[in-house]
Amino acid sequence: MGSFFEESKPVNAYDVDINNKLKLNTLFSFLQDVASSHADSLSLGYNDLIAKDLGWVLSWAKLQVEEYPSFGEIIKIRTWPKCRYKLYSMREFLIYNENDKLLYSVSTAWLLINVKTKRITDIKNLPQQIYYQPDFQALNDFPERIIIDKEKETLFSKRIRYTDLDINRHVNNTKYIELILDSYPPDYHKNNLLDSLTVSFIAESFYDDEMDIRIAPKGFKDKYDVIDGVNKKTSKQVFQALVGWRIPELK
């Protein structure tokens, strides 16, 4: 996935929340769409890779919010491959409004897997070379292990159903973003703005799996809420997120 790629997306009525702000799970869907379009244009998309039993898996993402767009706006999503980091292929995103005002900065880490064995495979097995742009970055961050020592409280349980599944028959990462957002009641969203999110997608979930969604408020550096999902049957962590909030400015 080389050079730079840009695509515009309209913010529809069903894309916004109770505050008329673009929902982050929808933003993640937009990012995946644009990354997929870019990969397709470089012969590194779904159809190119599945022919060789390969596929991209989003493993980690960090997002910083400057401003949320509202219903009726058009946003421009710019993306490029930044570098290789360990086994990850790093992809960056900058999202602007129609007046070129920066809305979001996003860094993501992708793994290449063999879809039959589910094992990570080396990027050198791709059918085309990736041309990275290491001199350009949206965020200067990379995946790291997060260890906390605070107790987590179980908020609710989620059983995986048909509409949670994607083409690979597992839960798409945007569904985990929904669970993170659903960990807070409407009044909290009304009075606070989520301004940063770091999420690690650790394990797959499948139909009829059940997860406990847990929270440790200010559980990381006394600044970020820690939210995770744990498979109730296996006790394995499925995802983990750091969530930062700010008080919205009065207008």
N, C-alpha and C positions, 0 to 999 in steps of 0.2 A: 504494500500500500504506500505509494510514493507521492511526492509533491503535495500541493494543497488542493482542497476541494471545498466547494461552498454550495449550500442549498437553502432555500427559503421555506418556511412553514407558516401557515396561518394559525392563529390561536382562535379556536372555535369555542362556542358556548359550553360544550361538554368537556373542554380542556381545562377549565378554570374551577377554582374552589369557591367556598362561601364568601371569600373576600375578593372575588374577581381577580385572582392571581393564578398564573399557570401552575398546575399541579406538578410536583417534581416527578411523579411516576410517568406522567405524560411527557415531560422533558426527556426522561431516559428513553422512552419509546422513540422520540424524535432523533436522539443521538444514535440509537441503534440503526434507525432507518438510513440516516446520512452516512454512517460508517459502512453499512451494507452497500449503498449506492456507490460509494467511493471504491470499495473492494471490487464490485462488479465491473467498474470501468477499467480496472487494472488486471482483470482476469484472475482475481483472487477472492471472488465471491462464493456464495453458497454452492452454486452449481459447479463451479470450477473445482472446489475442494472436495465436495461429496463424491465426485468421480474417482477421487484418490483416497476415499475413506478418511478425509480430514475435515476439521471444522474448528471455527474460532469459538472460544468460551471467554466471556467477560469474567475476570477474577477479582478485580478491585477497581474502585472509582473514588475520586475525591472531587467535590464540587464546592465552589465558593460563589455565593450569590451577591451581586451588587444591587440588582433591582429586578423585580418580577414584571413581566409583561401581562397585559390584561386582554380580555375578550376583544376581538377585532383587530388586534395588532398583527403585524408580520414580523417574524424574527428570522435572522440570517445565521446559519450555523456553519462555521468554518472548522475544518478538521485536517489533521495531517499526522503521519507516523513520526514520533519524536526519536526514539532510539530503542535498542534492545537492552533490557535490564534483567540479568540472570536468565530465567526461562521465559520472561515476559516480553511481549511486543507492546511498547507504550504508544498510545494514541492520544492526542490532545484535541481539545475543542475550545473555541471561543464563540460565544453567542452574543449577537448584537441586535439592537432594534433597527428600524428603518432609517434612523438618523445616525447610525453607526455608534450609538452609545453602548458600551459594554454592559451586558446583563449578567452573564455567567462565565466563569472559567472552570474548565473540567479537565482532569487528567485521568486516564483509564489504562488498565493493564490487562492484556489479553494473553491467553494460553492457546497454543495449537495442540489439538488432541486427535488421536485416532478414534473415530466415532464407533468403531467396532469393539476395540479393547478398552476404550475410555481412558487410555493412558496418554500422558503428555508426550508430545513428540517434538523434535527439534525443528526450528523454523527453516533450517536448510532443506527440509523435505517439501517445502512449498513449490508449486509449479512455476512460480515467478519470484524474482528477487524483490525484496522490499527496499525502497530507497528512503532512508530515514532523513529527517531534518533536525539534527541535534542542536542546532543553534537557535531554534525557536521552541518556546515552551509556554503553555498556558499557566501551569503551576509547577513549581520546582519541588515536586513530591514524588515519592516512590512507595510501593507496598512495603509495609513493615509489620511485624508481629506486635499486637497490642495486648498487654497483660495488665489486668486490673485486679485489685484485692478487695473490692467492695461487693457486698451481697446484692444479688439481683432479686427483684420482686416480679413474680409472674403476673402479667396484665390480663392475658386472655389466651385461648387456644385456637388454633386454626387447622381445620381439616381440609386437605387438598381435594378440590373438585375439578370437574371437566374444564370449566372456563379458566382455570389457573394454568392449564397446560399449553405448551407451544408445539411447534412442528417437531421438536425432538422428544416430545412426550414427557417432558419434565417442566418444573415451574420456571417460567422466565424471570429474569432478575427484576423486571419492573414490578412484579407482584410482591417482591420483598420490600421494595420502596413503598408500596401501598401499605404493607404491614407496619413499617416504621412510622408513616404518617398517621395511621390508625391507632398508634400507641398514645396519642394525645387527643383529648376531647375537643370539640368545636370551640369552646370558649378559650382554650389555650391557644389554638391557631388564630383566634380573633384578636388576641392581645399580644401575640409574640410572632416574630418572623424567623423562620428557619433560615439561617444564613450560611451554614456550612454542613456538609455531610461527607463522611468517609465511610465506605462500606466495603467489606470483604465478603465475597460469595464463596463459601467454603465447601459446601457439599450440595448434592442434588436432592430435590424432593420430587416425589412421584404421586400419582393418584392414590388417594385414601391415606397417605401419610398424615400424621397429626403433629403439629408443632406447638410448643409453648413459647409465647412471645414474652420476653423478660426485659426489665429495665433496671439500671443502676443510675439514678439521677446524679449528675455531676460526678460520675464514676471514673472519669479520666482527667487527671491534672486539675481536679476540682472545677472543671470548666465545661466539659462535654458530657452529655448524657450517653450512656452506653446501652444500646439495645441489641438483643440477639434473639435468634430463633433456634430452638433445640428440638430435635426429633424425639418425641416422647417414647418411642419404642426402643431406639438405639442409644439415646442420651447423647448423640453426637450434635455438635454445633453446626447449624446449616448456614447461618450468616451472622455477621457482627457489624455494628455500625456505631460511629461516633457522631452525635448530633449536637450542633451548636445553634443557639438562639440569640436573638437580639430584640429589644423593644422597638417597635416601629416608630418612626418619626411622625410627629403630629403635623398635619397639613392644614 
